[in-house]
C-alpha cells in the first residue's frame, strides 16, 4: 500500500507540474496570438514587399504584447522555483501581467530596438560579409541571454527599468555558468520545439524555458547573497 501510495503521490506531483506549465504557457500563447500570426505570415511571404508590410506592425507589437506576456510567465516561474506557496499560491498569470505591464513595456521598447538593429545588421551582412554576419550571430546569442536575464530581473527585483537593465547586463556577463546554462538550456528547448515537436510550442516551450532560466538565475542570486553575508 505504501508503494502504491508513493506511486500515486508521484504521479499526482508530475501531473500537477504538467498542468502548471501547460496552463501558464497556454495563457502566454493566447496573449501573444497577434505576434504569432504575424510571424507565421512572415514565414510565408511571397516577395520582399510583403515583408516590409509585415515587419513594422510586428516590431510595434513586441513591446506592448510579447514582453509583458513573457514577463508574467517568468513571474509564475519565479513562484515555482521559490516555492512561495503561502505568499503567492493565489497569484494568477493575469495579475502578474497587470502588475508588471509598465516596466516590461519600457524594457521591451529598449530590447526591441536592440533586436531590430541586430536583425538589420544580420540582413545586411548576410549578402556582403560572412565574417561580420557570424560576428553578429554571436552578438545575437549574447542579446538572447541578456533578454532572458532581463525577464528574470524584472520579476525578482523591485527596480526601475534602467536599473533592472543594468543589473541584468551585469549578471549576464559576470557569471559564465549562468550564461552557458541559460544559452544551452533555452537553445536546446527551442531547437526541439522548432525542429522536432513544434506542437509543444503553445503548450510547454515558453514555460519550460522560463522555469529553467529562472532556476539558474536564482541559484546565482543565492550564491551572491551568501558571499555577501560571509564577508
N, C-alpha and C positions, 0 to 999 in steps of 0.2 A: 504493500500500500504506500509506503514511504517513497519507493522508487517511482510508483505511478504518480504520486502527488508531485514529486520533484519534476518529472517529465511534463506534467500538466502545467506546473508553475513556469517551467522554462518556455513551453510553447506559448503560454499567455504573455510572458515578457517579450518574446520575439514578436508576437502579433501586435502587441501594444506599440513597440518601436516602429514596426512597419506602418501602422496606422498614423503615427505621429509624422513620420517622414512623408507619407503619401498625402495626408491632409494639407500639411503646410506647403508642399510642392505644388499641389493642385491649385491652392489659393494663389500662390506666386504665379503660376502659369496663367490663371484666369486674369489677374491684374495686368499681365504682360501680353495679353492677346493681341492688341493693336500692333505692338512691336513685332510679335511673332508673324503676323500676317504680312507686314511689310518685308520682313526678312525672307519669307517664302516667296514673295513677289520678286525680290531682288535675285533670288536663285534662278528664276525663270524668265529673266529679261531677255528680250529678243535682240535689242540693239543698245548702243551706248546712250542714246537719247532717253530711253525709258529709265536707265539707271539714274540719270540726273533729275528725273522727275520724282523718283522714289527716295533718293538719299536725303534731301532736305527735311521732309517730314519725319523720317526715321531719326535723324540726328536731333531734331527738336523734341521728339517724344522721349528720348532716353533719359534726360534729367527729370522729367515730370512723371514718368511711369516706371521705367526699369529700375532706376536707382532707389526710389522709395520702396518699391515692392521687394527688392533684394535686401535692403537694409532690414525690413520687417522680418524676412526669412532668417537673417543672421541673428536677430534678436531672439527668435524662437530657438535657434541652435544654441545660443548662449544659455538659455534656460536648461536645455537638455544636458549640456556639458557641466554646468554648475550644480545641476540637480536642485534648483531652488523651488522645490515643490510647495513649501509653505508660503513663500512670498509671491510666487508668480504662477501658481498652478492654474489660476483662472484667467491669466492674461491671454487674450486672443491675438491672432495674427493681425486682425483689423485694428486693434488698439495700439499695437506697435507701429503699424503703418501710419496711423494718425499722429502718434507721439513723435515719430522721427521724420515726418514728412519734410519739414522746412530744412532741417540740417542735411538730410540726404539729397534734397533738391539742389541746395547750394554746392555741396560736394560733387554732385552729379554734373553740374554745369562745368566745373573745373576739369573733371575727369573726361567728360565728353569732348571738351576742347583738345585735351591731350591725345585722346584716341583718334580724333578727327585729323589732327596734324600727322600722327603716326601713319594712319591709313593713306593719307595723301602722299606722304613720302614713299611708302611702300609701292603705291601705284606708279608713281613717277619713276622710281629707280628700278622697278621690275623690268623696264624696257631700255634702261640706259646703263645700269651698273649692277651686276650681280653681287659684287663685293659690298657695296653700300646697302643693297637690299637685304643681304644676310645680316649686316650690322643692325639694321632697323628691325629685323626679325628678333634679334637678341634683345633689343630695346623693348619690343613688344612683350616678351616674356617678363622682363623687369616690370613693365607697366601693369601687366596682368596680375602679378603677385602683389604689387603695390595697391591695386584696386581692391583685391580681396582683403588685404590687411586694413584698408580704409573702412570697409564694411564692419570688420571686427572692432576697430577702434571707435567708430561712431556709436555702436551699441553697448560697448563696455565702459567707456569713459564719458563723463558729463563735461564735454569740452566744446568750445566754439569751433566752428568749421575749420578755420585756419589752423588752430592748434591741433585739431584732430588729424588734418592732412599732414602736418609736420611730424606728429608722433608716429603716424603710420609709415611715413617715409623713413624715419629713424629706425623703427623696428624692422622694416623690410630689409635694410642693409646692415644692421648691427648683428643680426643672427643668421649665419649661413644655414643653420639647421632649420630654422623657421622657413627661410626662403625655399630651400630644397623640398621640405615637407609639403608646403603649400603648392609649389610648382609641380612636383611629381604626382601627388595625390589628385589634385584638380585636373591636371593634364590627362592622367590615366582614366578618371571618371568621364571626362569629356570625350576622349578617344573611343572608349567603349560605347558611350551613348550615341555618338555620331556615326560610327562605322560598323558597330555590331548590333546594338539593341536600341535603335532610335526611338522606339515606342516608350522607353522608360524616361525620356526627357521631361514630359509633363507630369510624371508621377514621382520620380525619385532623384533625378540628376542634381537639381539645384540644392535640395535639402541635404543630400549626402555631402556635396562639396562644402556647403556652409558648415555642417557638423564637423567634418574632418579639419577644415581650415581653422575654425574657431578653437577646436581642441588643441591644435598645435600652438595657436596664438595664446591661449590661456595657460598652457604649460610654461611658455616663455615668461608670461606675466608673473606667474607664481615663483618662478626661478629668480627673476629680477627682484621681486619683493623680498624673498628670503635673503638674497645677497645684501639688500639694503638694511634689513633688520639685524644682520650679523656683523655689520660694520660698526 
